[in-house]
């Protein structure tokens, strides 16, 4: 894979299923999550549903999908305007350092701007140092703390 080759980003297509699933499962392993077949099927179904708010973009290099980003619209109560949440971003470990994540972020920025702009937000693990080094160059880290609570 050449360093001078720019990743190409496009919306996910049905024929990307197998490779997307490989990357999605690897993303789960990275975050010590075990995605069941029901979870994988459920997320894929959302991505294939035209009216679902979750969107997926994939990055290709050498005709191979090497990364994905999941994005969704959200209303921003701090601005009474548009907001966007980057739910997931993952790059094949063999493709890291080739601008894949940067290309995905740029593409979703363009997508969001074309639909009203607003604020793009995302979270990552505090120990995800490699990703954080990139994120620090393209966005501003906030002081917000994230909480979770599972609801039965």
C-alpha positions in Angstrom: 0.0 0.0 0.0 1.5 3.3 -1.1 1.7 6.2 1.4 0.9 8.6 -1.5 -2.4 6.8 -2.3 -5.3 8.8 -0.9 -8.1 6.8 0.6 -11.4 7.2 -1.2 -14.5 7.6 1.0 -18.1 6.7 0.0 -21.4 5.6 1.6 -21.5 2.0 2.5 -23.1 -0.3 -0.1 -24.8 -3.7 0.2 -21.8 -5.4 -1.3 -19.6 -4.1 1.6 -21.4 -6.3 4.1 -18.7 -9.0 4.6 -15.8 -6.5 4.9 -17.8 -4.1 7.0 -18.6 -7.0 9.4 -15.0 -8.0 9.6 -14.0 -4.4 10.6 -17.0 -3.9 12.9 -16.1 -7.1 14.8 -12.5 -6.0 15.0 -13.7 -2.6 16.3 -15.6 -4.5 19.0 -12.5 -6.5 20.0 -10.4 -3.3 20.1 -12.9 -1.9 22.7 -13.2 -5.3 24.5 -16.8 -5.7 23.4 -18.2 -8.9 22.0 -20.8 -8.1 19.3 -23.3 -10.9 19.0 -24.7 -11.9 15.6 -27.9 -10.1 16.5 -26.0 -6.9 17.2 -24.1 -7.1 13.9 -27.3 -7.9 12.0 -29.2 -5.1 13.7 -26.6 -2.5 13.0 -26.2 -3.6 9.4 -30.0 -3.5 8.9 -30.0 0.1 10.2 -27.2 1.0 7.7 -29.2 -0.5 4.8 -32.5 1.3 5.8 -32.6 4.5 3.8 -34.7 6.3 6.4 -32.7 5.3 9.4 -30.7 8.2 11.0 -27.5 6.2 11.2 -25.2 6.6 8.2 -22.0 4.7 7.4 -19.1 5.8 5.3 -16.3 3.4 4.2 -12.8 4.2 3.1 -11.2 2.2 0.3 -7.6 1.8 -0.6 -6.5 -0.4 -3.5 -10.1 -1.4 -4.0 -10.4 -2.8 -0.4 -12.5 -1.3 2.4 -10.1 -0.4 5.1 -12.2 1.6 7.5 -15.6 2.8 8.4 -17.4 5.6 10.2 -20.9 5.6 11.6 -22.6 9.1 11.8 -26.0 10.2 12.9 -27.8 13.5 13.1 -28.8 14.9 16.5 -30.6 18.1 17.6 -28.2 20.4 19.5 -30.0 22.0 22.5 -27.0 24.3 23.2 -27.4 26.0 19.8 -31.0 25.1 18.8 -29.4 23.8 15.6 -27.9 20.9 13.9 -25.6 18.5 15.6 -23.9 15.3 14.5 -22.5 12.4 16.5 -19.7 10.2 15.2 -20.7 6.9 16.8 -17.9 4.7 15.6 -14.7 5.1 13.6 -12.4 2.2 12.9 -9.4 1.7 10.6 -7.9 -1.7 9.7 -4.7 -1.9 11.7 -2.6 -2.6 8.6 -3.9 0.6 7.0 -3.2 3.0 9.9 -0.9 5.8 9.2 -2.2 6.2 5.6 -4.7 8.9 6.3 -7.8 6.7 6.4 -9.3 8.1 9.6 -8.5 11.7 8.5 -10.3 11.0 5.1 -13.3 9.5 6.9 -13.6 12.5 9.3 -13.2 14.9 6.4 -16.0 13.1 4.4 -18.4 13.1 7.3 -17.7 16.8 7.9 -18.6 17.5 4.2 -21.7 15.4 4.6 -22.8 17.3 7.7 -22.0 20.7 6.2 -24.1 19.9 3.2 -27.0 19.2 5.6 -26.8 22.3 7.7 -23.5 22.0 9.5 -23.6 22.4 13.2 -21.3 20.6 15.7 -19.7 17.3 15.2 -19.0 15.3 18.4 -17.5 12.0 19.3 -16.0 10.1 22.1 -13.1 7.7 22.5 -11.5 5.7 25.2 -9.1 7.8 27.4 -6.3 5.2 26.6 -6.8 5.3 22.8 -3.6 7.3 22.5 -3.1 6.9 18.7 -6.6 8.0 17.9 -6.4 10.9 20.3 -3.2 12.2 18.7 -5.2 12.5 15.4 -8.3 13.8 17.1 -6.3 16.5 18.8 -5.2 17.8 15.3 -8.8 17.9 13.8 -11.0 18.9 16.8 -11.0 20.3 20.3 -11.0 18.0 23.3 -13.7 19.0 25.7 -14.0 18.8 29.5 -17.3 16.8 29.4 -17.4 13.5 31.2 -19.5 10.7 29.8 -21.7 8.5 31.9 -23.6 5.3 30.9 -26.4 3.4 32.5 -28.0 0.3 31.1 -31.8 0.4 31.2 -33.7 -2.9 31.4 
